[in-house]
């Protein structure tokens, strides 16, 4: 565009910065979630969530849920019933664990 008009350009400003999350994999919350899900690993993803704000406030935070992120926020977004059933079982185990 500068070849057409040397005054052409753009500017930007950061309106919101979302802090990343960095809960250590050996944190007691990570251990609890691994136990309740039957998973032996933790992972990271490259998308934004309010979880970083909670961590910044000193609240240990993990983001988890049914389905796969590749299916989320798509025109044909869907979650298999089996994933919802697994999520329901997870929430029941979490509730049982936290109300003991």
HELIX and SHEET records of a PDB file:
HELIX    1   1 UNK A   28  UNK A   37  1                                  10    
HELIX    2   2 UNK A   51  UNK A   56  1                                   6    
HELIX    3   3 UNK A   69  UNK A   71  5                                   3    
HELIX    4   4 UNK A   81  UNK A   98  1                                  18    
END                                                                             
